[in-house]
Amino acid sequence: MAKYHGSDLNESGSDSDKGSWNVRSISSESVLTQESSDTVQFDEKGRLKSPSELCRTLSELFSQQKLAVLATQGQAGPYGNLVAFGASLDLRSLIFATPRATRKFSNMIKCPMVAFVIDNRSNNVDDLSKAVAVTAIGRTSELRSHDRERFLELYTMKHPELREFASDPGCALIKIDVEKYRCVFRFQNVLELYWE
């Protein structure tokens, strides 16, 4: 298990508690191979070269991808939505906007635990060996007052075209406090990044 301190990413104004990101392999193989990914770097024994490699890979992925799939749980069962998102530099928070009069918002009020899937697939056969998919698991909350303004700026820096939508009084700005990321490389190699 490797450790990476969220403060190493030095996000000013972050709400991060003291702690660190920890990494463990949860795939069926005991170690990942050199060929596991084009972005994550491994040493000659198949271990991450440094604990921060996975954090850097996630940061790159999150900056390159504009959309993610949000999975909520409601009375009628699971519900998935495509949403535009932003991420804090320390990876502790994911942000998205949604009108309050939606099923996903209602689901999050009743059950704030969600899954959030971000990937870089290109819809071709190479995805089986090259795509990275990340599932964030965390608890949602609606941002208000000062926190809303701070995270709205982060969100609209990535999505300037959504400033009017996200600023509308009927729209909620939602923050996911991420508890862990499950990261899949090369179809079946899985690493878990969790905060402790």
N, C-alpha and C positions, 0 to 999 in steps of 0.2 A: 504494500500500500504506500502510495506517495502522497505528499502534502504540498499544497500551494496556498499561500496566504492571500485572501482576497484583497487585503490592503496593499499587496504588491502591485496591484493594478492602479492604485492611487486615484480613485474617482473622488473629486472634490465634492463635498456635500453628501456623500454616500451615507445611507442609514445602516451600513454593514455593522454587525456586532463583531466583537473579537472572535476570531475563529479562523478556520482555514478550509480550503477545498481539499478533499481527500480523493484519491483515485484508486480503484481496484478493478481487476479484470473479473467479469462475471460470465465470460463466454465459455463454451465447452472445452476450448483449448486452454492449456495452462499459461501460455504466453502468446503474444501476437507476433506475427512474422514481419520481416522487413517489408514485404510487399503489401502489407495490410492497408496502406493508404498513401496517396500522393502527398498528403499534407502533414500527417503526424509522423514525426521522426523517431525511429527506434534504434537501439544500439545493436551490437552483434549478437546479443542473447535474446533479442526480441522485446526488450523492455523499453519503455519510454525513456528518451535521452534525459529529459528532465521533467519534473512534475508540471511545470508551466506550459509544456508543449500542448497538452490537451486544452488548457484554457486559451492559449493563442489560437488553436484550431477553431474552437467554438467562437471566439471573437471574430475571426475572419469570416466564418460561415454566417454569423448573425449580421455582419455588416454587408455581406454580399446578397443575402436573401431579403426580399421585401415582405413576403407572405409566409404565414404558418397556418397549421390546422389546430384549432382549439377544440378540445373534447370536454364537454360538460356532461353532467348526469342529472336527468330530470325524472319526474314521476313516470313518464312514458318510456324511459330508458336512456341510453347514451345518445348524445347529439353532437355532431361535428360541424364546424364552421371555418371558412377561410377568412383570416383577418390579417391586416397590415400590422406590423409590430416593430417595436424598438427594444433595445437591451441596454442596461446599465453597463458601464465599463468593467465593473467588478463581477459581472455575470449573476449577481444575486437577484436582479429584478428584470422581468420582461413586462412590456407595456403595450396595451392596445386600447382602441376606442370602440365603443358600441352604443347605439341608442338604448335608453333604459327600457323602452317598450319592445324588447325582443325576447325570444325564448331563451337565448344564451344568458342574458342578464338575469332573467328570472331563475334559471337553473343555478347560476352562481350565488344568488342570494340564499337559496335553499341548501346548496351543497358547494361550498367554496373551493373544494379540492378539484383541480383540473389537470389534464395532460395537454401538452402543447408540443406539436411536432414540427420541426424545421429540418429541411433536407436540401440537397443540391442536385437531385436527380435531373437528368436531361431527357428522359423517356427513350433511351436506347439501350441496347444490350450491354454496353460498357458499364452501366450503372451497377451491375452485379459485382463488379470488381473495383469500381472507383467511387461510387456515391457514398456520401456520409449522411446518416439520418440521426437526429438527436430528439429524444423525447424528454421534455422538462416536466417534472412533477412538482406541483406547488399549490399554495393557497392564494386565492384572489381576494382583493379588497378594492373598493372604489377610492380613488385619490380625491382629496378635498383640499381647499385653500392653498397654502404655501406649497405643499407637496405636489398638488395638481399642477401648479404653475411651473415648478421645476421639471417635472416629468413630461409635461406638455411640450416644453422646449426641446427636450431630448427626442420626443416622438416626432415633432414637426420638423426637426433638423433632418431626419431621415425621410419624412413624408410631407414636404412643404405643400403639396397639392391637397392634403387632408386637414390643413389648419382650420379652415372654416367649419368643416364637419366636426372635428374634435373639440372646437371651442363652443359649439352650440350648447345652450343650456339643457337641452334634452339628451345630450350625449354624455355618457359616463367614461371617464378615463380609468382603466383598470390596471392594477399592478399585480403581477404574480410574484409572490415571494417564493423563489425556487428553493426547494429542499434537496433535489438531486436531478442530475441529467443522466440519461441512459444513452450512450453514444455507440452507434453501430457502424463499423468499418468493414468493407469487403464482405457485405452480406451477412456474415455470422460472427464476426469478432466484436464483442461487446465490452465496453468499459463503462463503469459508473463513476460519476463525479458527484460527491455529496459534501455538504457543509457540516462541519463539526467544530 
